[in-house]
Amino acid sequence: MSDLATLETSILDQIAAAGDEAALEAVRVGALGKKGSISALLATLGKMSPDERKTQGAAINQAKDKVTEALAARRDVLKSAALDARLASETVDVTLPLRDAQAEAGRIHPLSQVWDELTTIFADMGFSVAEGPDIETDDYNFTKLNFPEGHPAREMHDTFFFHPKEDGSRMLLRTHTSPVQVRTMLSQKPPIRVICPGRTYRIDSDATHTPQFHQVEGLVIDKHSHLGHLKWILHEFCKAFFEVDHINMRFRPSFFPFTEPSLEVDIQCRRDKGEIRFGEGEDWLEILGCGMVHPNVLRACGIDPDEYQGFAWGMGIDRIAMLKYGIADLRQLFDSDVRWLSHYGFKPLEVPTLAGGLSS
C-alpha cells in the first residue's frame, strides 16, 4: 500500500508540473495507458486471492480515480491558459478599417478611367465609337489626310516605319488616330458622328512624350455643320470632363494639313502651388487642335465637298488624364508600378456616369 501511495503522489506531482497538453498527455499514457503504471497494477488483481483482490482492487481504483480527476482538472487549466495566450497574440483592433472585398482589390488604370469618361460624355452627345488597326498604310495615315509625298508637314511626325515591301510601299505604326476617320468616311455615308480613341506611336521620349501614347479624335460630317457646333461640343465636353459649371475657351488660328481653317484650343485655368484648377483664374492652357475638315480630305474619301462639310478635333488622352488627376510625369502612366496604381487608380465597380459623377 505504501508503494501505491508513493506512485499516486508521484503521478499527481507530474500532472501538476505538466506545462502544456502534450506533456499532460504523456503523463496520462504513462499512468493509465495500456502499459501504464496504474494499469499494470490493475492487471495483477487476477493473480490475487479474493480477500487481497477486494482490498487491493479498491485502493488501486481509488488511485486511478484521483489521477483521472487530476488529469481532467489540469487539462481544463491548460486549455484556458492556451486560449488566453492565443487571444493575447491575436488581438484584433476593432477601430481598424475593414479590408476591401476581393472584388474591389484591383484598381482601374487612370487611362482606362479617362477613356471611359470621355466615351460616356460623347455618347451622351450622340457620338459612336470607331476603331482601326495600329499598323496602317502610308495612304491612310498621310496621303488621304492631305499629306502629299514630299510635303513638309510629314516631317512633323516622327514615324515608326516597317521595312519596305517588294513594291516599295511601307507600312507604319499610326502617328494619330486620324486614319480611323478616313476608314469611317470610306465605309459610311454622311451624316457621320464618331469619336476615334486609340493608341498612337511616334519616336519621342521624355517627361512629356512617350513612344506610345493615346489619342481621341472626333469627326462630324453632314450638310450644315459649322464652327459654332464644334465650339459648343468642345465647350460641353470640357465642362463635363473637368467637372466644372463653366469654363472659358480661346480659339487661336493654327495649321493642320487635314483641316481648313485650323484652330488651337486653350482653356481657362489657374496655376497655384503646383496645381492647375480649371474654370477660374487668368491663365490659359492649350489642350487640343481642331478645325473644319479640308475639302481635299473629303474628296480623297469619296465625299463631295460641295454637298457636305464637317469638322474634326483631336487631343491626347494621356495629357488630359494628367491634367485632371494631377499626374506629374507622363512616363508614370506606363511604368506598371502597383504602388502608383493603388494611389492613382479607381475602384473597378465605380463606373463613370454623367448622373453619378465621372470620377466619384
Salt bridges, closest charged atoms under 4 A:
GLU8 OE2 - LYS66 NZ 3.48
GLU25 OE2 - ARG28 NH2 2.78
GLU90 OE1 - ARG86 NE 3.39
ASP100 OD2 - ARG107 NH2 3.67
GLU117 OE1 - LYS324 NZ 2.80
ASP134 OD1 - ARG174 NH2 3.47
ASP134 OD2 - ARG199 NE 3.13
GLU136 OE2 - ARG183 NE 2.73
ASP138 OD2 - ARG154 NH1 2.99
ASP139 OD2 - LYS144 NZ 2.58
GLU149 OE2 - ARG154 NH2 3.98
ASP206 OD1 - HIS209 ND1 2.98
GLU236 OE2 - HIS235 ND1 3.82
GLU236 OE2 - LYS239 NZ 3.37
GLU243 OE2 - LYS324 NZ 2.92
ASP266 OD2 - ARG250 NH2 3.00
ASP266 OD2 - ARG252 NE 2.57
ASP272 OD2 - ARG270 NH1 3.17
GLU275 OE1 - ARG277 NH2 3.21
GLU280 OE2 - ARG270 NH2 2.51
ASP283 OD2 - ARG271 NH1 3.93
GLU286 OE1 - ARG252 NH2 3.40
GLU307 OE2 - LYS223 NZ 3.49
ASP318 OD2 - HIS214 ND1 3.14
ASP329 OD2 - ARG331 NH2 2.93
ASP337 OD2 - ARG339 NH2 3.06
